[in-house]
């Protein structure tokens, strides 16, 4: 949960990040080998593919996260980013993924997933009204994504009690999608994602054409 001083809290999938970092390390080592020993066209193509794989892993597995800030929830998915002001947060729950309910739509988080099938079925029964949410359980006994949802619900209660008014004019931990937000969610494709994916694709295209 976010601290009383308003410091942001970041939620993400630890296992996904560990695997992603592992692949990035392997890809970098392979890329160094290609640079040092490869000289033909296939070496250039292999190098460009490795660079593209690092970019994809970053966008899909390293970058995605959910951040609780003073002004709302920043939901970072692979290609899109959504900022949900606290005023628009009605509920946060988990079925197969963590979901943020707003008056207009239900927003799904890519990185925060329930991987246990039995737990997903239990969550579906709860959503249908057969089971009641239990926020009083021992946190040490809760699944990581359930704990994140509970923390976000509690953050929503706390921040709604003392809301910060007016549009967001400075983008910090709230992210670029929060710029100008007041009481409705805003979604955008960040420039960072476009650049990170476009540069390796252009490099790969140039290698095929020129190498």
Secondary structure, DSSP 8 states (H G I E B T S, - for coil): ---TT---EEE--HHHHHHHHHHHHHHHHHHHHHHHH--SHHHHHHHHHHHHHHHHHIIIIIS-EEEE-SSEEEEE-SS-EEEEEGGG--EEEESSEEEEE-SS-EEEEEEEE---HHHHHHHHHHHTTSS---TTS-GGGS-HHHHHHHHHHHHHHHHHHT---S---S-STT-GGGTT-SSS-EEE--HHHHHHHHHHHHHHHHHHHH-
